[in-house]
Amino acid sequence: MNNFNFNLPTEIHFGRDVENKAGELCKKFGKKNVLILCDAFLKDSELLCKVENSLEDNGISFITMADVLPNPVVSDIRRRTKIAVENDVDFTIGLGGGSAIDIAKAVAF
């Protein structure tokens, strides 16, 4: 096996009105195509709507997958990674709790 170093920086933005800054944050990183991962609870929420609107307002395309289950398994990660690759996603957003954040990091890897 070859030696290698891997760095997967993670930023967690939490607080009042941060959902309205998602587009600005993605632009800051030079991202243009985003995969949003969240659970079904957030599917029809105002929070998700605000994140999507912020991305749209900043000219960033996105795909939303609002079906993250607690404690994601490898098959969940593979399915989402396949979609990310097929759609040339260059950034992931884990919206919500730990499982959404975990799977967003795994797909980004």
GUFI-902462 format. One record per atom (N, C-alpha, C, CB): atom name; x, y, z. Coordinates in pm, whole numbers. Glycine has a CB too. Layout:
N
+----+--------+--------+--------+
|  a |      u |      v |      w |
+----+--------+--------+--------+
| CA |      X |      Y |      Z |
...
+----+--------+--------+--------+
This chain:
109
+----+--------+--------+--------+
|  a |      u |      v |      w |
+----+--------+--------+--------+
|  N |     83 |   -117 |      0 |
| CA |      0 |      0 |      0 |
|  C |     88 |    125 |      0 |
| CB |    -95 |     -1 |    121 |
|  N |     50 |    223 |    -79 |
| CA |    123 |    350 |    -82 |
|  C |     79 |    438 |     35 |
| CB |    101 |    423 |   -216 |
|  N |    173 |    512 |     87 |
| CA |    140 |    608 |    191 |
|  C |     71 |    728 |    130 |
| CB |    267 |    651 |    269 |
|  N |    -19 |    789 |    203 |
| CA |    -82 |    912 |    156 |
|  C |   -134 |    991 |    274 |
| CB |   -197 |    880 |     57 |
|  N |   -156 |   1117 |    250 |
| CA |   -218 |   1206 |    349 |
|  C |   -353 |   1248 |    295 |
| CB |   -128 |   1331 |    380 |
|  N |   -449 |   1261 |    381 |
| CA |   -583 |   1301 |    340 |
|  C |   -634 |   1406 |    436 |
| CB |   -679 |   1180 |    336 |
|  N |   -690 |   1512 |    381 |
| CA |   -746 |   1619 |    463 |
|  C |   -885 |   1649 |    412 |
| CB |   -655 |   1746 |    459 |
|  N |   -983 |   1636 |    496 |
| CA |  -1121 |   1666 |    461 |
|  C |  -1170 |   1774 |    557 |
| CB |  -1212 |   1536 |    467 |
|  N |  -1146 |   1900 |    518 |
| CA |  -1188 |   2007 |    609 |
|  C |  -1339 |   2012 |    623 |
| CB |  -1135 |   2142 |    561 |
|  N |  -1384 |   2033 |    742 |
| CA |  -1527 |   2042 |    771 |
|  C |  -1553 |   2173 |    842 |
| CB |  -1575 |   1921 |    856 |
|  N |  -1651 |   2245 |    794 |
| CA |  -1695 |   2365 |    863 |
|  C |  -1839 |   2344 |    904 |
| CB |  -1680 |   2493 |    773 |
|  N |  -1870 |   2374 |   1026 |
| CA |  -2008 |   2366 |   1073 |
|  C |  -2052 |   2508 |   1103 |
| CB |  -2021 |   2273 |   1200 |
|  N |  -2158 |   2549 |   1035 |
| CA |  -2214 |   2682 |   1055 |
|  C |  -2346 |   2666 |   1128 |
| CB |  -2232 |   2759 |    918 |
|  N |  -2355 |   2728 |   1242 |
| CA |  -2471 |   2712 |   1328 |
|  C |  -2510 |   2848 |   1380 |
| CB |  -2441 |   2613 |   1444 |
|  N |  -2637 |   2878 |   1379 |
| CA |  -2681 |   3002 |   1440 |
|  C |  -2792 |   3069 |   1362 |
| CB |  -2566 |   3096 |   1453 |
|  N |  -2835 |   3178 |   1415 |
| CA |  -2945 |   3254 |   1358 |
|  C |  -2909 |   3302 |   1217 |
| CB |  -2980 |   3373 |   1449 |
|  N |  -2999 |   3275 |   1123 |
| CA |  -2992 |   3325 |    986 |
|  C |  -2882 |   3261 |    900 |
| CB |  -2971 |   3472 |    989 |
|  N |  -2811 |   3161 |    951 |
| CA |  -2702 |   3101 |    874 |
|  C |  -2754 |   3031 |    748 |
| CB |  -2624 |   3002 |    961 |
|  N |  -2879 |   2983 |    752 |
| CA |  -2935 |   2915 |    635 |
|  C |  -2944 |   3008 |    514 |
| CB |  -3074 |   2859 |    668 |
|  N |  -2956 |   3137 |    541 |
| CA |  -2964 |   3235 |    432 |
|  C |  -2827 |   3271 |    375 |
| CB |  -3033 |   3360 |    481 |
|  N |  -2722 |   3217 |    432 |
| CA |  -2585 |   3246 |    388 |
|  C |  -2521 |   3127 |    314 |
| CB |  -2499 |   3284 |    506 |
|  N |  -2596 |   3020 |    293 |
| CA |  -2540 |   2900 |    230 |
|  C |  -2479 |   2930 |     94 |
| CB |  -2648 |   2793 |    216 |
|  N |  -2549 |   3008 |     14 |
| CA |  -2498 |   3041 |   -119 |
|  C |  -2369 |   3121 |   -113 |
| CB |  -2602 |   3120 |   -196 |
|  N |  -2364 |   3218 |    -23 |
| CA |  -2242 |   3298 |     -7 |
|  C |  -2124 |   3210 |     36 |
| CB |  -2264 |   3410 |     96 |
|  N |  -2150 |   3119 |    129 |
| CA |  -2044 |   3031 |    177 |
|  C |  -1992 |   2940 |     65 |
| CB |  -2094 |   2945 |    293 |
|  N |  -2083 |   2886 |    -16 |
| CA |  -2040 |   2801 |   -127 |
|  C |  -1960 |   2881 |   -229 |
| CB |  -2162 |   2736 |   -194 |
|  N |  -2004 |   3002 |   -258 |
| CA |  -1930 |   3088 |   -351 |
|  C |  -1790 |   3118 |   -299 |
| CB |  -2006 |   3219 |   -376 |
|  N |  -1779 |   3138 |   -169 |
| CA |  -1650 |   3166 |   -107 |
|  C |  -1549 |   3055 |   -138 |
| CB |  -1666 |   3181 |     45 |
|  N |  -1600 |   2932 |   -145 |
| CA |  -1514 |   2819 |   -176 |
|  C |  -1504 |   2791 |   -325 |
| CB |  -1565 |   2696 |   -105 |
|  N |  -1569 |   2873 |   -407 |
| CA |  -1565 |   2855 |   -552 |
|  C |  -1648 |   2738 |   -600 |
| CB |  -1424 |   2836 |   -596 |
|  N |  -1750 |   2701 |   -526 |
| CA |  -1833 |   2585 |   -560 |
|  C |  -1952 |   2628 |   -644 |
| CB |  -1880 |   2513 |   -434 |
|  N |  -1993 |   2537 |   -734 |
| CA |  -2102 |   2569 |   -827 |
|  C |  -2212 |   2465 |   -832 |
| CB |  -2046 |   2588 |   -963 |
|  N |  -2186 |   2346 |   -780 |
| CA |  -2283 |   2237 |   -789 |
|  C |  -2281 |   2158 |   -658 |
| CB |  -2251 |   2143 |   -910 |
|  N |  -2391 |   2163 |   -584 |
| CA |  -2394 |   2117 |   -446 |
|  C |  -2493 |   2002 |   -428 |
| CB |  -2431 |   2232 |   -352 |
|  N |  -2458 |   1909 |   -341 |
| CA |  -2549 |   1803 |   -298 |
|  C |  -2587 |   1832 |   -154 |
| CB |  -2483 |   1660 |   -313 |
|  N |  -2717 |   1853 |   -131 |
| CA |  -2769 |   1876 |      4 |
|  C |  -2822 |   1744 |     57 |
| CB |  -2881 |   1987 |      5 |
|  N |  -2777 |   1705 |    175 |
| CA |  -2821 |   1581 |    238 |
|  C |  -2886 |   1614 |    371 |
| CB |  -2702 |   1483 |    256 |
|  N |  -3010 |   1568 |    388 |
| CA |  -3082 |   1590 |    513 |
|  C |  -3183 |   1478 |    533 |
| CB |  -3153 |   1729 |    513 |
|  N |  -3244 |   1476 |    649 |
| CA |  -3344 |   1371 |    674 |
|  C |  -3482 |   1415 |    626 |
| CB |  -3348 |   1336 |    825 |
|  N |  -3575 |   1323 |    624 |
| CA |  -3709 |   1349 |    572 |
|  C |  -3783 |   1455 |    654 |
| CB |  -3791 |   1220 |    571 |
|  N |  -3747 |   1469 |    780 |
| CA |  -3810 |   1569 |    866 |
|  C |  -3792 |   1710 |    809 |
| CB |  -3751 |   1562 |   1007 |
|  N |  -3678 |   1733 |    744 |
| CA |  -3649 |   1866 |    690 |
|  C |  -3698 |   1885 |    546 |
| CB |  -3501 |   1892 |    696 |
|  N |  -3748 |   1779 |    485 |
| CA |  -3784 |   1783 |    343 |
|  C |  -3874 |   1901 |    308 |
| CB |  -3853 |   1655 |    304 |
|  N |  -3977 |   1925 |    384 |
| CA |  -4071 |   2033 |    355 |
|  C |  -4057 |   2149 |    452 |
| CB |  -4213 |   1981 |    357 |
|  N |  -3939 |   2163 |    509 |
| CA |  -3921 |   2265 |    612 |
|  C |  -3880 |   2400 |    552 |
| CB |  -3816 |   2220 |    712 |
|  N |  -3906 |   2501 |    631 |
| CA |  -3863 |   2636 |    594 |
|  C |  -3710 |   2644 |    590 |
| CB |  -3920 |   2739 |    692 |
|  N |  -3644 |   2570 |    677 |
| CA |  -3498 |   2570 |    680 |
|  C |  -3439 |   2525 |    547 |
| CB |  -3447 |   2480 |    793 |
|  N |  -3484 |   2411 |    497 |
| CA |  -3433 |   2360 |    370 |
|  C |  -3467 |   2457 |    257 |
| CB |  -3492 |   2221 |    340 |
|  N |  -3586 |   2510 |    258 |
| CA |  -3629 |   2606 |    155 |
|  C |  -3536 |   2728 |    153 |
| CB |  -3774 |   2651 |    180 |
|  N |  -3500 |   2778 |    269 |
| CA |  -3411 |   2894 |    277 |
|  C |  -3271 |   2862 |    225 |
| CB |  -3402 |   2945 |    422 |
|  N |  -3221 |   2743 |    256 |
| CA |  -3090 |   2703 |    205 |
|  C |  -3095 |   2695 |     53 |
| CB |  -3046 |   2567 |    266 |
|  N |  -3197 |   2630 |      0 |
| CA |  -3210 |   2617 |   -146 |
|  C |  -3224 |   2754 |   -212 |
| CB |  -3331 |   2528 |   -182 |
|  N |  -3303 |   2843 |   -153 |
| CA |  -3319 |   2978 |   -209 |
|  C |  -3187 |   3055 |   -208 |
| CB |  -3425 |   3055 |   -130 |
|  N |  -3110 |   3040 |   -102 |
| CA |  -2981 |   3107 |    -93 |
|  C |  -2887 |   3057 |   -202 |
| CB |  -2919 |   3085 |     45 |
|  N |  -2888 |   2927 |   -226 |
| CA |  -2804 |   2872 |   -333 |
|  C |  -2849 |   2926 |   -468 |
| CB |  -2810 |   2718 |   -332 |
|  N |  -2979 |   2922 |   -494 |
| CA |  -3032 |   2974 |   -620 |
|  C |  -2996 |   3121 |   -639 |
| CB |  -3185 |   2957 |   -625 |
|  N |  -3011 |   3201 |   -536 |
| CA |  -2982 |   3345 |   -543 |
|  C |  -2835 |   3371 |   -576 |
| CB |  -3018 |   3412 |   -412 |
|  N |  -2750 |   3275 |   -547 |
| CA |  -2606 |   3290 |   -573 |
|  C |  -2561 |   3212 |   -696 |
| CB |  -2527 |   3245 |   -453 |
|  N |  -2657 |   3164 |   -775 |
| CA |  -2624 |   3096 |   -900 |
|  C |  -2562 |   2959 |   -883 |
| CB |  -2532 |   3180 |   -979 |
|  N |  -2594 |   2893 |   -774 |
| CA |  -2537 |   2761 |   -746 |
|  C |  -2645 |   2656 |   -767 |
| CB |  -2480 |   2753 |   -601 |
|  N |  -2614 |   2558 |   -851 |
| CA |  -2710 |   2449 |   -873 |
|  C |  -2697 |   2348 |   -760 |
| CB |  -2687 |   2380 |  -1011 |
|  N |  -2804 |   2272 |   -739 |
| CA |  -2802 |   2178 |   -628 |
|  C |  -2897 |   2061 |   -654 |
| CB |  -2839 |   2248 |   -496 |
|  N |  -2869 |   1955 |   -585 |
| CA |  -2956 |   1838 |   -577 |
|  C |  -2983 |   1816 |   -430 |
| CB |  -2891 |   1709 |   -646 |
|  N |  -3108 |   1794 |   -394 |
| CA |  -3143 |   1769 |   -255 |
|  C |  -3185 |   1624 |   -239 |
| CB |  -3255 |   1863 |   -208 |
|  N |  -3124 |   1557 |   -143 |
| CA |  -3162 |   1421 |   -107 |
|  C |  -3207 |   1425 |     39 |
| CB |  -3044 |   1319 |   -129 |
|  N |  -3338 |   1425 |     58 |
| CA |  -3396 |   1440 |    192 |
|  C |  -3445 |   1306 |    245 |
| CB |  -3511 |   1542 |    190 |
|  N |  -3354 |   1210 |    245 |
| CA |  -3393 |   1076 |    291 |
|  C |  -3284 |   1010 |    375 |
| CB |  -3426 |    988 |    171 |
|  N |  -3201 |   1091 |    439 |
| CA |  -3094 |   1038 |    523 |
|  C |  -3155 |    971 |    646 |
| CB |  -2993 |   1151 |    564 |
|  N |  -3112 |    850 |    670 |
| CA |  -3158 |    774 |    787 |
|  C |  -3054 |    782 |    898 |
| CB |  -3186 |    627 |    749 |
|  N |  -3095 |    761 |   1022 |
| CA |  -2996 |    758 |   1130 |
|  C |  -2892 |    648 |   1106 |
| CB |  -3067 |    736 |   1266 |
|  N |  -2771 |    675 |   1146 |
| CA |  -2661 |    578 |   1134 |
|  C |  -2646 |    525 |    992 |
| CB |  -2682 |    462 |   1231 |
|  N |  -2605 |    609 |    898 |
| CA |  -2595 |    567 |    758 |
|  C |  -2505 |    444 |    741 |
| CB |  -2543 |    682 |    672 |
|  N |  -2542 |    361 |    646 |
| CA |  -2464 |    241 |    614 |
|  C |  -2395 |    262 |    480 |
| CB |  -2555 |    114 |    611 |
|  N |  -2302 |    174 |    448 |
| CA |  -2220 |    187 |    328 |
|  C |  -2305 |    196 |    201 |
| CB |  -2124 |     69 |    317 |
|  N |  -2411 |    119 |    192 |
| CA |  -2494 |    123 |     71 |
|  C |  -2558 |    261 |     52 |
| CB |  -2604 |     14 |     77 |
|  N |  -2594 |    329 |    162 |
| CA |  -2647 |    465 |    152 |
|  C |  -2542 |    560 |     97 |
| CB |  -2696 |    513 |    291 |
|  N |  -2422 |    547 |    146 |
| CA |  -2312 |    633 |    102 |
|  C |  -2281 |    608 |    -46 |
| CB |  -2185 |    609 |    187 |
|  N |  -2275 |    482 |    -85 |
| CA |  -2247 |    449 |   -226 |
|  C |  -2353 |    505 |   -320 |
| CB |  -2238 |    297 |   -244 |
|  N |  -2479 |    494 |   -282 |
| CA |  -2588 |    543 |   -368 |
|  C |  -2576 |    694 |   -387 |
| CB |  -2726 |    508 |   -308 |
|  N |  -2550 |    764 |   -281 |
| CA |  -2539 |    910 |   -290 |
|  C |  -2411 |    952 |   -362 |
| CB |  -2543 |    971 |   -151 |
|  N |  -2304 |    879 |   -340 |
| CA |  -2179 |    909 |   -409 |
|  C |  -2195 |    891 |   -559 |
| CB |  -2065 |    820 |   -357 |
|  N |  -2265 |    786 |   -601 |
| CA |  -2290 |    763 |   -743 |
|  C |  -2365 |    882 |   -804 |
| CB |  -2371 |    632 |   -764 |
|  N |  -2466 |    930 |   -735 |
| CA |  -2544 |   1045 |   -782 |
|  C |  -2455 |   1169 |   -788 |
| CB |  -2666 |   1071 |   -689 |
|  N |  -2371 |   1188 |   -687 |
| CA |  -2281 |   1303 |   -686 |
|  C |  -2185 |   1300 |   -804 |
| CB |  -2202 |   1307 |   -554 |
|  N |  -2129 |   1185 |   -832 |
| CA |  -2035 |   1171 |   -944 |
|  C |  -2108 |   1192 |  -1077 |
| CB |  -1967 |   1032 |   -943 |
|  N |  -2222 |   1129 |  -1094 |
| CA |  -2299 |   1142 |  -1218 |
|  C |  -2342 |   1286 |  -1246 |
| CB |  -2422 |   1053 |  -1213 |
|  N |  -2358 |   1366 |  -1141 |
| CA |  -2404 |   1503 |  -1156 |
|  C |  -2294 |   1607 |  -1134 |
| CB |  -2516 |   1528 |  -1061 |
|  N |  -2170 |   1561 |  -1132 |
| CA |  -2054 |   1651 |  -1120 |
|  C |  -2064 |   1744 |  -1000 |
| CB |  -2040 |   1733 |  -1246 |
|  N |  -2108 |   1690 |   -887 |
| CA |  -2119 |   1767 |   -764 |
|  C |  -1979 |   1800 |   -713 |
| CB |  -2200 |   1689 |   -656 |
|  N |  -1959 |   1923 |   -670 |
| CA |  -1828 |   1961 |   -619 |
|  C |  -1829 |   2004 |   -472 |
| CB |  -1772 |   2071 |   -702 |
|  N |  -1944 |   1984 |   -404 |
| CA |  -1954 |   2026 |   -266 |
|  C |  -2073 |   1956 |   -203 |
| CB |  -1967 |   2181 |   -255 |
|  N |  -2064 |   1923 |    -76 |
| CA |  -2178 |   1863 |     -6 |
|  C |  -2215 |   1949 |    114 |
| CB |  -2145 |   1718 |     40 |
|  N |  -2346 |   1950 |    141 |
| CA |  -2397 |   2016 |    261 |
|  C |  -2476 |   1912 |    339 |
| CB |  -2487 |   2142 |    224 |
|  N |  -2437 |   1889 |    462 |
| CA |  -2513 |   1804 |    553 |
|  C |  -2599 |   1895 |    638 |
| CB |  -2419 |   1715 |    642 |
|  N |  -2728 |   1895 |    612 |
| CA |  -2819 |   1986 |    680 |
|  C |  -2894 |   1910 |    789 |
| CB |  -2919 |   2050 |    579 |
|  N |  -2876 |   1953 |    911 |
| CA |  -2944 |   1888 |   1022 |
|  C |  -2845 |   1830 |   1121 |
| CB |  -3036 |   1779 |    971 |
|  N |  -2873 |   1708 |   1163 |
| CA |  -2796 |   1646 |   1269 |
|  C |  -2676 |   1566 |   1222 |
| CB |  -2883 |   1558 |   1347 |
|  N |  -2629 |   1482 |   1314 |
| CA |  -2505 |   1407 |   1294 |
|  C |  -2504 |   1314 |   1175 |
| CB |  -2476 |   1329 |   1414 |
|  N |  -2615 |   1244 |   1149 |
| CA |  -2617 |   1150 |   1037 |
|  C |  -2604 |   1223 |    904 |
| CB |  -2745 |   1067 |   1039 |
|  N |  -2671 |   1336 |    889 |
| CA |  -2660 |   1414 |    766 |
|  C |  -2517 |   1467 |    748 |
| CB |  -2759 |   1532 |    766 |
|  N |  -2458 |   1511 |    857 |
| CA |  -2320 |   1560 |    849 |
|  C |  -2225 |   1444 |    816 |
| CB |  -2278 |   1628 |    981 |
|  N |  -2244 |   1331 |    880 |
| CA |  -2157 |   1214 |    856 |
|  C |  -2164 |   1169 |    710 |
| CB |  -2197 |   1097 |    949 |
|  N |  -2284 |   1158 |    656 |
| CA |  -2296 |   1108 |    520 |
|  C |  -2246 |   1212 |    420 |
| CB |  -2442 |   1071 |    489 |
|  N |  -2263 |   1340 |    450 |
| CA |  -2211 |   1445 |    362 |
|  C |  -2058 |   1438 |    356 |
| CB |  -2257 |   1585 |    409 |
|  N |  -1995 |   1414 |    469 |
| CA |  -1849 |   1400 |    472 |
|  C |  -1804 |   1276 |    397 |
| CB |  -1798 |   1395 |    616 |
|  N |  -1875 |   1167 |    414 |
| CA |  -1839 |   1042 |    345 |
|  C |  -1851 |   1056 |    194 |
| CB |  -1927 |    926 |    394 |
|  N |  -1956 |   1121 |    148 |
| CA |  -1975 |   1141 |      3 |
|  C |  -1866 |   1235 |    -49 |
| CB |  -2117 |   1199 |    -27 |
|  N |  -1834 |   1339 |     26 |
| CA |  -1729 |   1431 |    -17 |
|  C |  -1594 |   1360 |    -31 |
| CB |  -1716 |   1547 |     83 |
|  N |  -1568 |   1265 |     57 |
| CA |  -1443 |   1189 |     50 |
|  C |  -1436 |   1112 |    -79 |
| CB |  -1430 |   1093 |    168 |
+----+--------+--------+--------+
